């Protein structure tokens, strides 16, 4: 019923009914750049189809419902039997099913698969982020399983399937499966070598029984998990199926679900193993080396997930300002608001461009690109995920009080925004991992410097930043305490080099002036006013 006291005016319409992919020029240009010409039409068609669904009223309603109705643990059935099941709202299953059918767990071995999947992940995450966790872990399990050809032959077709079946039953009887991961324990967290979960071998070759716990185990309804446990030969990777081949439930005790700040649609749990059947993946004592491929792939998804949150937040902010009038004109035309929006748009485009470049390196799969990824992934994961929260918070402020209420969707984005900086290794873990690569793998630094060096001579501020970075890297004194400083500079130089090569001049000029040239304040909206701010904002506007 309309209000009887006034007429509602000067409110922005909802940002719905649009193609999330096609409206993102930074993303569409990246896909066109990195996908082979013969695949572009197919890739654009599938991504636009996904983008139209992501931008629909229906998908946004699924996202709201999944967030407002978090999963519930059902540890026992009505008779007191332990069942350890998690119930999800139907909207969760609709989101997850649509994502699986769109190929968001199918990248390995598909032509241009990583770029196409990365773009799809970035698009679909904007509908709802929580269900991206099992998508990410399922996708990322493949390289770890490939260390055991027999296991890979058995499980990879299931993991990369476009069929989603939610019921728990033997994996051999399902058209597709989902995977999770269990690494951290109470006493160690990221220090997985302090894990105490033990593995006792059985008579069957490669079979073990596990006893212990995992402090964080997300998506516990998955069909299988890669976990770390201590075997006789040291820390080892194992595959733990939820349901055994004979149809009985494996021992997988879900103690409770975490009550989290955000990511509320996704179940994160504490689990215990007590005589839990597992299959060894890789050799004993090489658990970290075996699972590191999975960790690297999930770290890239942290970059993509943060880029998606930033993109959706910026799109909402620009959309609001394009309709909202104040002080005699539209907000988007006000010089100060335009400065804020342009600054946010720069951060979003830099994150998207970097994420897709990393995905393209996975597709290339050359020795040089693998070396590049070894350093670029932790660098990107550190920086992009850290930029997410301030970007989302500033975008929320652009909506004023409207952005602070749940109906806008902005609070959900804000609660989600710190997550990717914590998952798969927090900021210090990423910085130290990059430091290890710098010290032990000279080919990684060479590949990184070759990448940024392709843009040398194109912008004097980038050239100066590269020179300063080389000076920083030449001084190893106190390098651990300086790790964050070094990695931040590496990330900015890498983003700058990509934008100088591929983005419009107004974007690269503004990025280099502010992020590399130091012509920026501590808050967003402090860009030099002489830059092409209106063009930057218009480029990032999602037109319905």
Steps between C-alpha positions, in 0.01 A plus 500: 500500500634844409576738782212738575723781624737536206608383159819294477748669266876530459568134582720287274327197346645157586798393294333193348416364158844550347787291367765499774764383253428730206468802731857449628732639233818413689386138518372466144821652365709262710312196371533623142872555556583166661270254321602366159314669210322181400355468853389859555148479362425187700657644815310828469171322437534277807622782722223735388245228574644463847518879536134547413403242760731654762340839442145369509245559775485124553873451566517801730207360695681165529800686640290681758320183608820297529656769719195552719443127554842359597567124512404291802680200646299181550740285698242230581187358345171464690611166646828626639722364223798717409455628142713821490303675229465867415174642371506788252229731375376406149648826369849372586446191287363709213806726505741210527322293237499786252870565561596137446292475183670817373841331522639680805666176613614411149820675393776240486546362151236724339635741234532840661339338798665699777425842353143403417448348843666796678276747320195288581602474865542878517158552340306243702655595834322833462169317546615344830848427628458228762436211264824582321690310770412145386530611137852623566615194693352258248675679216826520694511133605597387150873589504546332838333180382711495186800408715336155510398403141268223619313729734482772237356258244232400748407838646579770244203424269270531801658822623482671160146385422224752429251291699407602853346242733454604862433157655770317696564162340802312356687721256500225236119529487492878449518701181722759666660564837627788713818509705613676814830540680616458860842633596492713814473373856442669837862506609659625180274680255713584197794316657379167360824320585382510862194290409434208734240302301662159452471247220537125557553283190267211418581180317367636172765700315445874547216461751518652849288578805510858629456617858494868589318820411477798265426842647370650173337276242275685258220346296476182714219367279755438223561152361870492579775694674873541467648509850842501661600247768819365656605160362814309589688685229377843607222738400301340218202583280192275506169474319209450741169400336180589684332175388690175453465275196261263680263788575583542869588841639865560572578621853476876457381657825377856452535651846346837419466765230693825534302815571676733256509872429406447136493214250191393693343287228802267505549243775840514664542229759713333762539128428653203673640178356486179700604201292410691183589317178731693267707444188852639482565761230866520408785370711521501878671808635420710192158621604568872462663454161206285387227737612679821402350489150155509655600784731637708210181455298280595793719806562432613144129459573547724803630766260208445264247494783629831636500649151136391467401663829678821402339503158150451637552765769634753249222421252241560773664826606517640146146386426369676810686820422376499140140531626526681833482879498636726773589868524367581157621212285574131463764369738694342214556849354629651823880543474575362845272197470638436151849494652391239755330283239795519261743405776287197589467404134879503461540254785232272359641499147853436622380200701302354209782548252751332731270207581437419135871530419573233761228275358655539156833383641329181616368445148842558342660246738856568387805486723528878492134551588517248784799689638306826468203353688723379783568861598205688349230294672604575862575861402156544344324310776664721762418831335166456324332337797627776730361772273155342497370619837588871463356501147171344610475726807552814289252378237244441774551857619417625149146373561483681833243365744345292222822301481499425871172311496486130416257541210767675294722191504803711588530376861524143369784606271674676788473199732641281226784734408765398762457129438735440208783676679475237775422181309784297349758690702466849649703802395818406686488146363475634143778751552732236647412256222594762241820562694588129485452504124725805471775336703481141373362514148688753287307391192181632664648847548639495145156413360337773710751764390464397136124545530517852646792585275287467187344837589824686568527828314124546473457707819772682693329437834492127434865505398592678823294253705675204336838658575402556865378140525830366369682709761271359769563145386875548490506571874431181698563661839195461721311357206249305712385811684476677163312217329164678487660817366682308228198293396275808490742672265525191283121483472466865405778479242342189350155659485648817355685313228184314399289815487763693305500223240129429477274761661383830347744784554278680750499188720872427483590868541288531814630174645865588442454855633329389819631151580854531363565874482377574851246762389223367726384545858428235760129473414317431176396807305837675513604458135650798316203697365664549161465131407225357278276408793167516316619250239624262771164507676300457182715202401408323823129581491265201469228618265165326541 
